């Protein structure tokens, strides 16, 4: 992970937690996969990881997805299934993004409103 992230790593202090999480998931997959060729995971991310573990699993989730093991967030079974189908059909990395309109009003006021002619309702993350 350290090598992969290189200079872009802004939080080197959490790499050990991320590596431990990744190893735990890999062990779980291997122990439960049995004869199955494919695996998909629907995990609970928000807010449990931030509040209980002091990190977010997004980086590890993306590493799994790149290995052909799709992981959806918020225990989204349909999302995991959709990513799985997309992975099998395309033989490529697939992800689903949850685009929503929850741009914080202070961010909108400070960084968007002075530059663009959008209303808060026109913005999304």
LINRAHU-V681930 format. One record per pair of residues at least 24 apart in sequence whose ideal C-beta (glycine too) atoms are under 7 Angstrom apart, sorted by the first residue. I is the first residue (numbers start at 0). J is the second residue. D is the distance in Angstrom with one decimal. If there is no record, write none. Layout:
# LINRAHU-V681930
((I	J	D) (I	J	D))
This chain:
# LINRAHU-V681930
((13	54	4.7) (16	52	6.5) (16	54	5.0) (17	54	6.4) (17	58	6.1) (17	59	5.5) (20	56	6.2) (20	59	5.4) (21	59	4.6) (21	62	6.6) (24	63	6.7) (28	68	6.6) (37	83	6.5) (37	87	6.9) (38	68	5.1) (39	68	6.9) (39	69	4.9) (39	79	4.4) (39	80	6.7) (39	82	6.6) (39	83	4.1) (40	68	6.7) (40	70	4.5) (40	79	6.4) (41	71	5.0) (41	74	4.9) (41	75	5.7) (41	76	5.0) (41	78	7.0) (41	79	4.2) (42	70	5.7) (42	72	6.3) (42	74	6.9) (43	73	6.6) (43	74	5.2) (44	72	4.3) (44	73	6.3) (45	72	6.9) (45	73	6.3) (64	92	5.6) (64	94	5.9) (65	92	5.4) (69	93	6.4) (71	95	6.7) (98	123	5.4) (99	123	6.2) (99	124	6.4))
